[in-house]
Amino acid sequence: MSGSISVVRVAAIVALGGFLMGFDASVISGVVGFIEPEFALTKIELGWAVASLTLTATLGMMASGPVSDQIGRRSTLAIAALIFLVSALASAVAPNYLVLVIARMLGGFGVGAALIVAPIYISEMAPPESRGKLVSINQLNIVLGISAAFFSNWFILQLAQGDAGWATALGIAGNPWRWMLGVEALPALAYLLALAAVPESPRWLVMRGQHDDATAVLTRLRGAAAAEREMVSIREHIAVADAETGPQLGLRALFETPIRLILLIGLTIAIMQQITGINAVFFYAPMIFEQAGVGRDAAFAQAVLVGLVNIVFTVLAMALIDRLGRRTLLLIGSTGVCLSLFVLAWGFDAATYTLPRAAVDGLGPELAGALEPLVGRSFDSDLAFREALGGVLAADQLEAHSGAITAAAISVSPTLILGGILGFVASFAISLGPVMWVLLSEIVPNRLRGAAVSFLGFVNSAVSFLVQLVFPWELETLGSATTFLAYGCFGLVGLAILAWCLPETRGRSLEELEELLVKAPAARGT
């Protein structure tokens, strides 16, 4: 390739991996309601269908950083794009639960690679003054992918319930969940083709000794004079690192004393981003809204609204991250996350459940007869109500109709629940969502970046896996109020740690940040 290139265009193409990651991870939210009765799944099996992708994403995160250090950032992302393509097609035609889970687990490797390598790539290409905004393009694409999945699920559901002849001919009416999973093949193919138009990371080229190629890339990105200055800085810094630690700085160095501040910051934000329950909200959004008493169509529509709020506040974060700084956004947004979770806990705790006669009669004679002992009785928690339902309904009846029965019985403010969910998503989108990946791509030293970001991504994904796996069980066993209260308390702990030790990183080169955090770890909060 020759001629100048725009770093914004490069970042936008690379960040399409984030779109695929967001779509692949959240499309399952529309599928769970169909596969649970079709495959007769238990709550843990349902949780596994959702969380299995995150399990392999965790492994993919651990492997993708070191792999990208060996074969390059761009090549690793191309492999991820191919994995997304194969996984989407295999999920759509899965004949049983086992094949579906295997296909989803395959997609997890692509998710892990895209989540780790794309922000590393962009941070190594971007100039310091716009690095936060450019790395945040990846997060914007993640939320666009999440929103696209919510909208796609809703649209396919409308087609399945409509009478369009072409939709019936394509089998959408009979198997809407298969189309929900399969449409991802189109953006995956587009991403694979688009990656051919971007160069390799100049910092990776320097670490591989390909100085001329790195200079050529930087020249096309910055111009000759700026490229020469940056090359001098990168080469000098890597030479010093080689002299002090050797050319291969292993993951073990992350646990050594000079790096412990970085480890504390990285682990805190990696755990906090997921333990506050964001992926429980994204991947089970229709289920949560049904718990609040709305029907299936309304639940899917409100999930689309969640996606739109996510987009708006991610764009706002991109506009502010290089102005207000990472620390300010993170602390403000994390406070909003905790408050929103406490609102949700309070809202669900105040709910009561009473089955009126008219609602029971509308459920059909078989269900109406079974529910007759519960008509007019009031319950002050979802746990008590569910226990009573379990006493009069068969397991398959409860599994198939619990959403409709809950919607008929619950007395709660749906506006309060919707407001709490939207406040939570908005606060996350302006802080923990984009800021985490910007910080992780900035604070880790050059020689440790691939392996360390993979390790921190592994921790992040492992927590996400556990949250997704146990969320249906938590709702059934602990109740909605206790579940969201626990998420809020976890968030408060993380907020306190970050307020104490997180420095400001905006406007500093990657090499300057290494000097700040490794050489002078006492400079906290500056």
C-alpha positions as CSV (number, residue, x, y, z in Angstrom):
1,M,0.0,0.0,0.0
2,S,1.2,3.5,-0.7
3,G,0.1,7.1,0.0
4,S,-1.2,8.6,3.2
5,I,-3.8,6.9,5.4
6,S,-6.2,8.2,8.0
7,V,-5.7,6.9,11.5
8,V,-9.5,7.4,12.0
9,R,-10.3,5.2,9.1
10,V,-7.8,2.5,10.3
11,A,-9.4,2.7,13.8
12,A,-12.9,2.4,12.4
13,I,-12.1,-0.7,10.3
14,V,-10.2,-2.4,13.1
15,A,-13.0,-1.6,15.6
16,L,-15.5,-3.5,13.4
17,G,-14.3,-6.5,15.5
18,G,-15.9,-4.8,18.4
19,F,-19.2,-4.7,16.5
20,L,-19.0,-8.4,15.9
21,M,-18.1,-9.0,19.5
22,G,-21.1,-7.0,20.7
23,F,-23.5,-8.6,18.3
24,D,-22.3,-12.1,18.9
25,A,-22.4,-11.8,22.7
26,S,-25.8,-10.1,23.0
27,V,-27.8,-11.8,20.2
28,I,-28.4,-14.7,22.6
29,S,-30.7,-12.4,24.6
30,G,-33.5,-12.9,22.0
31,V,-32.8,-16.6,21.7
32,V,-33.1,-17.8,25.3
33,G,-36.9,-17.6,25.3
34,F,-37.0,-20.0,22.3
35,I,-34.3,-22.5,23.1
36,E,-35.4,-23.0,26.8
37,P,-38.7,-24.8,25.9
38,E,-37.4,-26.2,22.6
39,F,-34.5,-28.1,24.2
40,A,-36.2,-28.5,27.6
41,L,-33.3,-26.7,29.4
42,T,-32.8,-26.3,33.1
43,K,-31.9,-22.8,34.4
44,I,-28.2,-23.8,34.7
45,E,-28.3,-25.2,31.1
46,L,-29.9,-22.0,30.0
47,G,-27.2,-20.0,31.7
48,W,-24.6,-22.3,30.1
49,A,-26.0,-21.6,26.6
50,V,-25.5,-17.9,27.3
51,A,-22.2,-18.1,29.2
52,S,-20.4,-20.7,27.2
53,L,-19.3,-18.1,24.7
54,T,-17.7,-16.1,27.4
55,L,-15.9,-19.1,28.7
56,T,-14.0,-19.6,25.5
57,A,-13.7,-15.8,25.1
58,T,-11.8,-16.0,28.3
59,L,-9.4,-18.5,26.8
60,G,-9.3,-16.5,23.6
61,M,-8.2,-13.4,25.6
62,M,-5.4,-15.3,27.2
63,A,-4.1,-16.6,23.9
64,S,-4.8,-13.6,21.6
65,G,-2.3,-11.2,23.1
66,P,0.7,-13.5,22.9
67,V,-0.5,-14.7,19.5
68,S,-0.7,-11.1,18.2
69,D,2.8,-10.5,19.6
70,Q,4.0,-13.4,17.3
71,I,2.0,-13.1,14.1
72,G,0.8,-9.4,14.3
73,R,-2.3,-7.5,15.3
74,R,-3.9,-7.5,11.9
75,S,-3.4,-11.2,11.2
76,T,-4.9,-12.1,14.6
77,L,-8.0,-10.0,13.9
78,A,-8.4,-11.7,10.5
79,I,-8.5,-15.1,12.2
80,A,-11.1,-13.7,14.6
81,A,-13.3,-12.5,11.7
82,L,-13.2,-16.0,10.1
83,I,-14.2,-17.6,13.5
84,F,-17.2,-15.2,13.8
85,L,-18.3,-16.2,10.3
86,V,-18.1,-20.0,10.9
87,S,-19.7,-19.7,14.4
88,A,-22.7,-17.7,13.1
89,L,-23.5,-20.2,10.4
90,A,-23.0,-23.2,12.7
91,S,-25.2,-21.7,15.4
92,A,-28.0,-21.1,12.9
93,V,-28.2,-24.7,11.8
94,A,-27.5,-26.4,15.1
95,P,-29.7,-29.5,15.4
96,N,-29.6,-29.8,19.2
97,Y,-28.4,-28.0,22.3
98,L,-24.9,-29.6,22.3
99,V,-24.1,-28.4,18.8
100,L,-25.5,-24.9,19.6
101,V,-23.2,-24.6,22.6
102,I,-20.2,-25.9,20.7
103,A,-20.9,-23.3,17.9
104,R,-21.3,-20.5,20.5
105,M,-18.1,-21.6,22.2
106,L,-16.2,-21.4,18.9
107,G,-17.5,-17.8,18.5
108,G,-16.1,-17.0,22.0
109,F,-12.5,-17.4,20.6
110,G,-13.3,-14.6,18.1
111,V,-14.9,-12.5,20.9
112,G,-11.8,-12.8,23.0
113,A,-9.4,-11.9,20.2
114,A,-11.4,-8.9,19.1
115,L,-11.9,-7.6,22.6
116,I,-8.1,-7.7,23.4
117,V,-6.3,-7.1,20.1
118,A,-8.4,-4.3,18.6
119,P,-7.8,-1.8,21.4
120,I,-4.1,-2.7,21.5
121,Y,-3.9,-2.2,17.8
122,I,-5.6,1.2,17.9
123,S,-3.7,2.5,20.9
124,E,-0.4,1.6,19.1
125,M,-1.5,3.5,16.0
126,A,-3.1,6.6,17.6
127,P,-1.4,9.9,18.6
128,P,-1.5,10.7,22.3
129,E,-3.9,13.7,22.0
130,S,-6.6,11.6,20.4
131,R,-5.8,8.1,21.7
132,G,-8.7,8.0,24.1
133,K,-11.3,8.9,21.5
134,L,-9.8,6.5,18.9
135,V,-9.6,3.5,21.2
136,S,-13.2,4.3,22.3
137,I,-14.3,3.7,18.7
138,N,-13.9,0.0,19.5
139,Q,-16.3,0.4,22.5
140,L,-18.7,2.4,20.3
141,N,-18.7,-0.5,17.8
142,I,-19.3,-3.0,20.7
143,V,-22.4,-1.1,21.7
144,L,-23.5,-0.7,18.1
145,G,-23.2,-4.4,17.8
146,I,-25.2,-4.9,21.0
147,S,-27.9,-2.5,19.7
148,A,-27.9,-4.1,16.3
149,A,-28.5,-7.5,17.9
150,F,-31.4,-6.2,20.0
151,F,-33.0,-4.5,16.9
152,S,-32.3,-7.5,14.7
153,N,-33.9,-9.8,17.3
154,W,-37.0,-7.6,17.6
155,F,-37.3,-7.2,13.8
156,I,-37.0,-11.0,13.2
157,L,-39.6,-11.6,16.0
158,Q,-42.0,-9.2,14.1
159,L,-41.4,-11.1,10.9
160,A,-42.0,-14.4,12.6
161,Q,-45.4,-13.2,14.0
162,G,-46.4,-11.5,10.8
163,D,-48.0,-13.0,7.7
164,A,-45.4,-12.1,5.0
165,G,-45.2,-14.9,2.5
166,W,-41.5,-14.5,1.9
167,A,-40.8,-14.7,5.7
168,T,-42.7,-18.0,5.9
169,A,-40.9,-19.3,2.9
170,L,-37.5,-18.6,4.5
171,G,-38.6,-20.4,7.6
172,I,-38.4,-17.3,9.8
173,A,-41.9,-18.0,11.3
174,G,-41.0,-21.5,12.5
175,N,-37.4,-20.8,13.6
176,P,-36.9,-17.1,14.4
177,W,-34.0,-17.9,16.8
178,R,-32.0,-19.5,14.1
179,W,-32.2,-16.4,11.9
180,M,-31.3,-14.2,14.9
181,L,-28.0,-16.2,15.2
182,G,-27.3,-16.6,11.5
183,V,-27.5,-13.0,10.3
184,E,-24.1,-12.3,12.0
185,A,-22.4,-14.0,9.1
186,L,-22.9,-10.9,6.9
187,P,-20.9,-8.4,9.0
188,A,-18.3,-11.1,9.8
189,L,-17.6,-11.5,6.1
190,A,-17.4,-7.7,5.6
191,Y,-14.9,-7.4,8.4
192,L,-12.7,-10.2,7.0
193,L,-12.5,-8.3,3.7
194,A,-12.0,-4.9,5.2
195,L,-9.0,-5.9,7.2
196,A,-7.0,-6.2,4.0
197,A,-7.1,-2.3,3.8
198,V,-5.2,-1.6,7.0
199,P,-1.5,-1.7,7.8
200,E,0.3,-3.5,10.7
201,S,0.9,-1.8,14.0
202,P,4.1,0.3,13.8
203,R,5.0,-0.5,17.4
204,W,4.6,-4.3,16.7
205,L,6.9,-3.9,13.7
206,V,9.5,-2.1,15.7
207,M,9.4,-4.9,18.4
208,R,9.9,-7.4,15.5
209,G,12.9,-5.4,14.2
210,Q,11.1,-4.2,11.1
211,H,12.1,-0.6,11.5
212,D,11.8,0.5,7.9
213,D,8.2,-0.9,7.6
214,A,7.3,0.8,10.9
215,T,8.7,4.1,9.6
216,A,6.7,3.7,6.4
217,V,3.4,3.1,8.3
218,L,4.0,6.1,10.6
219,T,4.9,8.3,7.7
220,R,1.6,7.5,6.0
221,L,-0.2,8.1,9.3
222,R,1.6,11.3,10.6
223,G,3.8,12.6,7.9
224,A,7.6,12.2,7.6
225,A,8.8,14.6,10.3
226,A,6.4,13.4,13.0
227,A,7.1,9.8,12.0
228,E,10.8,10.3,12.5
229,R,10.3,11.8,15.9
230,E,8.0,9.1,17.1
231,M,10.3,6.4,15.7
232,V,13.2,7.8,17.8
233,S,11.1,7.7,20.9
234,I,9.8,4.2,20.3
235,R,13.2,2.7,19.5
236,E,14.9,4.4,22.4
237,H,12.3,3.2,24.8
238,I,12.3,-0.4,23.6
239,A,16.1,-0.4,23.7
240,V,16.1,0.7,27.3
241,A,13.4,-2.0,28.1
242,D,15.5,-4.6,26.4
243,A,18.6,-3.6,28.4
244,E,16.7,-3.7,31.7
245,T,14.5,-6.8,31.3
246,G,15.5,-8.5,28.1
247,P,13.5,-8.5,24.9
248,Q,10.9,-10.9,26.2
249,L,9.1,-9.5,29.3
250,G,7.0,-12.4,30.6
251,L,3.6,-12.2,32.3
252,R,5.3,-13.0,35.6
253,A,6.7,-9.4,35.6
254,L,3.2,-8.1,36.1
255,F,3.3,-9.4,39.7
256,E,6.7,-7.8,40.5
257,T,6.9,-4.8,42.7
258,P,7.4,-2.0,40.1
259,I,4.2,-3.1,38.3
260,R,1.9,-3.7,41.2
261,L,0.1,-0.4,40.9
262,I,-0.7,-1.2,37.3
263,L,-1.9,-4.7,38.5
264,L,-4.1,-3.2,41.2
265,I,-5.7,-0.7,38.8
266,G,-6.1,-3.2,36.0
267,L,-7.6,-6.0,38.2
268,T,-10.0,-3.6,39.9
269,I,-11.5,-2.1,36.8
270,A,-11.5,-5.5,35.0
271,I,-13.5,-7.1,37.8
272,M,-15.7,-4.1,38.5
273,Q,-16.8,-3.8,34.8
274,Q,-18.4,-7.2,34.9
275,I,-19.3,-7.9,38.6
276,T,-21.8,-5.0,38.5
277,G,-23.8,-7.1,36.1
278,I,-23.7,-5.3,32.8
279,N,-23.8,-8.5,30.7
280,A,-26.6,-9.9,32.8
281,V,-28.6,-6.9,31.7
282,F,-27.5,-7.1,28.0
283,F,-27.8,-10.8,27.6
284,Y,-31.0,-11.3,29.6
285,A,-32.7,-7.9,28.9
286,P,-36.1,-9.3,27.7
287,M,-36.1,-11.7,30.7
288,I,-35.6,-8.8,33.1
289,F,-38.3,-6.7,31.6
290,E,-40.7,-9.7,31.7
291,Q,-39.9,-10.0,35.4
292,A,-41.1,-6.4,35.6
293,G,-44.5,-7.4,34.2
294,V,-44.3,-6.5,30.5
295,G,-45.2,-8.9,27.7
296,R,-42.7,-10.5,25.3
297,D,-43.1,-7.9,22.5
298,A,-42.7,-5.0,24.9
299,A,-39.7,-6.7,26.5
300,F,-38.0,-7.0,23.1
301,A,-38.9,-3.4,22.3
302,Q,-37.5,-2.1,25.6
303,A,-34.3,-4.1,24.9
304,V,-33.9,-2.0,21.8
305,L,-34.2,1.1,23.9
306,V,-31.5,-0.2,26.1
307,G,-29.3,-0.5,23.1
308,L,-30.0,3.0,21.9
309,V,-29.2,4.5,25.3
310,N,-26.0,2.5,25.2
311,I,-25.0,4.1,21.9
312,V,-25.9,7.7,22.9
313,F,-23.8,7.6,26.1
314,T,-20.9,5.8,24.5
315,V,-20.7,8.6,21.9
316,L,-20.9,11.1,24.8
317,A,-18.0,9.3,26.5
318,M,-16.0,9.5,23.3
319,A,-16.6,13.3,23.1
320,L,-15.5,13.7,26.8
321,I,-12.7,11.2,27.4
322,D,-9.9,13.3,26.0
323,R,-11.4,16.5,27.6
324,L,-12.4,15.5,31.1
325,G,-10.0,12.6,31.3
326,R,-10.3,8.9,32.1
327,R,-10.3,9.3,35.9
328,T,-13.2,11.8,36.0
329,L,-15.4,9.9,33.7
330,L,-14.8,6.7,35.5
331,L,-15.6,8.0,38.9
332,I,-18.7,9.9,37.8
333,G,-20.1,7.0,35.8
334,S,-19.3,4.3,38.4
335,T,-21.2,6.3,41.0
336,G,-24.2,6.4,38.6
337,V,-23.8,2.6,38.1
338,C,-24.1,1.9,41.8
339,L,-27.0,4.3,42.4
340,S,-28.9,2.8,39.5
341,L,-28.4,-0.7,40.8
342,F,-29.7,0.3,44.2
343,V,-32.8,1.8,42.5
344,L,-33.4,-1.5,40.8
345,A,-33.0,-3.4,44.0
346,W,-35.5,-1.1,45.8
347,G,-38.0,-1.2,42.9
348,F,-38.1,-5.1,42.8
349,D,-38.1,-5.2,46.6
350,A,-41.3,-3.1,46.7
351,A,-43.1,-5.3,44.1
352,T,-46.1,-7.4,45.2
353,Y,-47.7,-10.3,43.3
354,T,-51.5,-11.0,43.1
355,L,-53.2,-13.2,40.5
356,P,-56.6,-11.6,39.5
357,R,-59.5,-13.8,38.4
358,A,-59.7,-12.2,34.9
359,A,-56.0,-12.7,34.2
360,V,-56.1,-16.3,35.2
361,D,-59.1,-17.1,33.0
362,G,-57.2,-15.5,30.1
363,L,-54.4,-18.1,30.4
364,G,-56.5,-21.0,29.1
365,P,-58.6,-23.6,30.9
366,E,-55.7,-25.9,31.8
367,L,-53.6,-23.2,33.4
368,A,-56.6,-21.6,35.0
369,G,-57.6,-24.8,36.7
370,A,-54.1,-25.3,38.1
371,L,-53.8,-21.7,39.3
372,E,-57.2,-21.6,41.0
373,P,-55.7,-22.0,44.5
374,L,-53.6,-18.8,44.0
375,V,-56.3,-16.5,42.7
376,G,-56.6,-13.4,44.9
377,R,-53.6,-14.4,47.2
378,S,-50.9,-11.7,47.6
379,F,-47.2,-12.4,47.8
380,D,-44.6,-9.8,48.8
381,S,-41.6,-11.2,46.9
382,D,-40.9,-12.9,43.6
383,L,-39.4,-15.8,45.5
384,A,-42.5,-16.5,47.5
385,F,-44.7,-16.1,44.3
386,R,-42.5,-18.5,42.3
387,E,-42.5,-21.0,45.2
388,A,-46.3,-20.9,45.2
389,L,-46.4,-21.4,41.4
390,G,-44.1,-24.4,41.7
391,G,-46.5,-25.9,44.1
392,V,-49.4,-25.9,41.6
393,L,-47.8,-26.1,38.2
394,A,-45.7,-28.8,36.5
395,A,-42.1,-27.9,35.7
396,D,-42.8,-27.6,32.0
397,Q,-45.9,-25.4,32.5
398,L,-43.9,-23.1,34.8
399,E,-41.0,-22.9,32.3
400,A,-43.3,-22.1,29.4
401,H,-45.7,-19.7,31.0
402,S,-43.8,-18.0,33.9
403,G,-43.4,-14.8,32.0
404,A,-47.0,-14.4,31.2
405,I,-48.1,-15.3,34.7
406,T,-45.6,-12.9,36.3
407,A,-46.8,-10.1,34.0
408,A,-50.4,-10.8,35.1
409,A,-49.6,-10.8,38.8
410,I,-46.9,-8.3,39.5
411,S,-47.6,-4.8,40.9
412,V,-44.5,-2.7,40.4
413,S,-43.6,0.6,38.7
414,P,-42.4,-0.5,35.3
415,T,-41.2,3.1,34.8
416,L,-39.0,2.8,37.8
417,I,-37.5,-0.5,36.6
418,L,-37.0,0.8,33.1
419,G,-35.4,4.0,34.5
420,G,-33.1,2.0,36.7
421,I,-32.0,-0.2,33.8
422,L,-31.5,2.8,31.5
423,G,-29.6,4.7,34.2
424,F,-27.4,1.8,34.8
425,V,-26.6,1.3,31.1
426,A,-26.1,5.1,30.5
427,S,-23.7,5.3,33.5
428,F,-21.8,2.2,32.4
429,A,-21.6,3.4,28.8
430,I,-20.0,6.7,29.8
431,S,-17.4,5.1,32.1
432,L,-16.7,1.5,32.7
433,G,-17.5,0.5,29.1
434,P,-15.1,2.6,27.1
435,V,-12.7,3.8,29.8
436,M,-11.6,0.3,30.9
437,W,-10.2,-0.7,27.5
438,V,-8.6,2.7,27.0
439,L,-6.8,2.5,30.4
440,L,-5.7,-1.1,29.9
441,S,-4.2,-0.2,26.5
442,E,-2.4,2.8,28.0
443,I,-1.1,1.8,31.4
444,V,0.7,-1.5,30.6
445,P,4.4,-1.1,29.4
446,N,5.1,-1.8,25.7
447,R,6.9,-5.0,26.3
448,L,4.2,-6.4,28.5
449,R,1.2,-5.0,26.7
450,G,0.0,-8.1,24.7
451,A,0.4,-10.6,27.5
452,A,-0.8,-8.3,30.3
453,V,-3.9,-7.0,28.5
454,S,-4.7,-10.6,27.7
455,F,-4.4,-11.6,31.4
456,L,-6.6,-8.7,32.6
457,G,-9.1,-9.5,29.8
458,F,-9.0,-13.1,31.0
459,V,-10.0,-11.9,34.5
460,N,-12.7,-9.6,33.1
461,S,-14.1,-12.4,30.9
462,A,-14.0,-15.0,33.7
463,V,-16.1,-12.7,36.0
464,S,-18.4,-12.1,33.1
465,F,-18.8,-15.8,32.5
466,L,-19.7,-16.4,36.1
467,V,-22.2,-13.6,36.2
468,Q,-24.0,-14.8,33.0
469,L,-23.9,-18.5,34.1
470,V,-25.5,-17.9,37.5
471,F,-27.9,-15.0,36.7
472,P,-31.0,-17.2,35.9
473,W,-30.2,-19.2,39.0
474,E,-29.8,-15.9,41.1
475,L,-33.2,-14.7,39.9
476,E,-34.8,-18.0,40.8
477,T,-33.0,-18.5,44.1
478,L,-32.1,-15.1,45.5
479,G,-34.7,-12.9,43.8
480,S,-34.3,-9.8,41.6
481,A,-33.9,-7.4,44.5
482,T,-31.1,-9.2,46.2
483,T,-29.3,-9.9,42.9
484,F,-29.2,-6.2,42.0
485,L,-28.3,-5.1,45.5
486,A,-25.3,-7.4,45.5
487,Y,-24.2,-5.9,42.2
488,G,-24.4,-2.4,43.6
489,C,-22.4,-3.3,46.7
490,F,-19.6,-4.9,44.5
491,G,-19.6,-1.6,42.5
492,L,-19.1,0.5,45.7
493,V,-16.0,-1.5,46.6
494,G,-14.4,-1.0,43.2
495,L,-15.3,2.7,43.2
496,A,-13.5,3.2,46.5
497,I,-10.3,1.4,45.2
498,L,-10.2,3.4,42.0
499,A,-10.8,6.7,43.7
500,W,-7.7,6.0,45.8
501,C,-5.2,4.7,43.3
502,L,-6.2,5.7,39.7
503,P,-4.0,8.4,38.1
504,E,-5.0,10.5,35.1
505,T,-3.6,9.3,31.8
506,R,-5.0,11.6,29.1
507,G,-2.6,13.5,26.9
508,R,0.5,11.4,27.8
509,S,2.4,9.1,25.4
510,L,2.5,5.4,26.1
511,E,6.2,5.8,27.0
512,E,5.4,8.7,29.5
513,L,2.8,6.6,31.2
514,E,5.2,3.8,31.7
515,E,7.6,6.2,33.4
516,L,4.7,7.5,35.6
517,L,3.3,4.1,36.6
518,V,6.4,1.9,36.7
519,K,9.2,4.3,37.7
520,A,7.1,6.5,40.0
521,P,4.1,4.6,41.3
522,A,3.6,7.0,44.2
523,A,2.1,9.6,41.7
524,R,-1.5,8.6,42.3
525,G,-4.5,10.7,41.4
526,T,-2.5,13.2,39.3
